């Protein structure tokens, strides 16, 4: 086959094929965008890593510091990344407070826990004991897959 005959043998895309390709690409892009936009919220609501936290004990250390013990259930085997405890409510003003686990200096274990019911604490919080149950909320962050960080509304 000579060169001009080879070019004549190649199919030339029709306008309809080009439109299908364009709309297919737009649909794929919109689907991926929606997945990354809605995925974290859907996972937070329907597939939390942890159950709700139950505070079992709050003890006052000083007027501005309290010691908290709690219980919860780990529902999924995801890697723990961190925890954030806030004073106030999500709907109004709030501030992040210091939450320090009080653990044995010899304890070098991983912060990751197995799936199942867990007891936690003591945790030292920089907020009055009387406000812990009524005026705070907690979020916990895990890595469950490579797409995003999974956040669990842990308390209340």
C-alpha positions in Angstrom: 0.0 0.0 0.0 1.3 3.4 -0.9 1.3 6.2 1.6 -1.8 8.0 0.3 -3.8 4.7 0.3 -2.7 4.1 3.9 -4.1 7.4 5.0 -7.3 6.8 3.1 -7.8 3.5 5.0 -7.8 5.2 8.4 -11.3 6.0 9.7 -12.1 9.6 10.0 -14.1 10.3 13.2 -17.6 11.6 12.5 -19.1 14.5 14.3 -21.3 12.2 16.3 -18.3 10.2 17.5 -16.5 13.4 18.5 -19.6 14.5 20.4 -19.9 11.1 22.2 -16.2 11.4 23.2 -16.7 15.0 24.5 -19.8 14.2 26.5 -18.3 11.0 27.8 -15.2 12.9 29.0 -17.4 15.6 30.7 -19.4 12.9 32.4 -16.3 11.1 33.6 -14.9 14.4 35.0 -18.2 15.3 36.7 -18.4 11.8 38.2 -14.9 12.0 39.6 -15.5 15.5 40.9 -18.7 14.4 42.7 -16.9 11.4 44.2 -14.2 13.5 45.8 -16.6 16.3 46.8 -19.4 14.1 48.3 -17.4 11.1 49.3 -16.0 12.4 52.6 -19.4 13.6 53.8 -21.1 10.4 52.8 -18.5 8.3 54.5 -18.6 10.4 57.7 -22.4 9.9 57.9 -22.8 6.3 56.8 -19.5 4.6 57.5 -17.9 6.1 60.7 -14.8 4.5 62.0 -15.9 4.8 65.6 -19.1 4.7 67.5 -20.1 7.7 69.6 -17.9 8.3 72.7 -19.5 7.6 76.1 -17.8 9.6 78.8 -17.6 7.3 81.9 -15.9 9.7 84.3 -15.0 13.4 84.5 -12.8 14.4 87.4 -11.7 18.0 88.2 -8.0 18.4 88.6 -8.0 22.2 88.8 -10.8 24.7 88.2 -9.7 24.9 84.5 -8.4 21.3 84.0 -10.3 18.0 84.1 -9.5 14.3 83.7 -11.7 12.2 81.5 -12.2 8.5 81.0 -14.4 7.1 78.2 -15.6 4.1 76.2 -16.3 3.6 72.5 -16.4 0.9 69.8 -14.0 0.9 66.9 -16.1 -0.2 63.9 -13.5 -0.3 61.1 -9.8 -1.2 60.9 -8.4 2.2 59.8 -5.2 3.9 60.8 -5.5 6.5 63.6 -4.2 10.0 62.6 -5.4 12.3 65.4 -8.1 13.7 67.7 -9.4 17.2 68.2 -11.5 18.2 71.3 -13.4 21.5 71.1 -15.0 23.7 73.8 -18.3 25.2 72.6 -20.6 23.9 69.9 -20.2 23.4 66.2 -23.2 25.7 65.5 -21.7 28.6 67.5 -18.3 29.8 68.7 -15.8 27.2 69.7 -12.1 26.8 70.4 -9.8 23.8 70.2 -8.5 22.8 73.6 -5.5 20.8 74.7 -6.2 17.1 75.1 -3.3 15.2 76.5 -3.4 11.4 77.0 -2.0 10.5 80.4 0.0 7.4 79.9 2.8 5.4 81.5 6.2 6.8 80.2 7.2 3.1 79.6 4.2 2.6 77.3 5.5 2.6 73.7 2.5 1.0 72.1 0.9 2.2 68.9 -2.1 4.6 69.2 -3.9 2.3 66.7 -6.5 0.0 68.4 -8.1 -3.2 67.1 -11.8 -3.3 66.1 -14.1 -3.7 69.1 -15.1 -2.1 72.3 -12.4 0.1 73.9 -11.8 1.9 77.1 -9.7 5.1 76.9 -8.1 7.6 79.1 -7.4 9.2 81.3 -7.2 12.3 79.1 -6.3 15.7 80.5 -8.5 18.5 79.1 -7.9 22.2 79.5 -11.5 23.0 80.3 -13.6 22.9 83.5 -15.1 19.5 84.4 -18.6 21.0 84.5 -18.4 21.9 80.8 -17.0 18.7 79.4 -20.4 16.9 78.9 -22.5 19.9 78.0 -20.2 22.3 76.1 -17.8 20.3 74.0 -17.5 18.2 70.9 -14.8 15.8 69.5 -13.6 14.8 66.0 -11.3 11.9 65.3 -9.3 11.5 62.0 -8.3 8.2 60.4 -6.7 7.0 57.1 -9.0 4.3 55.7 -8.0 4.6 52.0 -5.8 6.8 49.8 -8.5 9.2 48.7 -9.1 11.4 51.8 -8.8 11.6 55.6 -11.9 10.1 57.2 -13.4 12.2 60.0 -15.7 10.8 62.7 -18.0 13.0 64.8 -17.0 11.3 68.0 -18.8 13.3 70.7 -21.5 14.2 71.4 
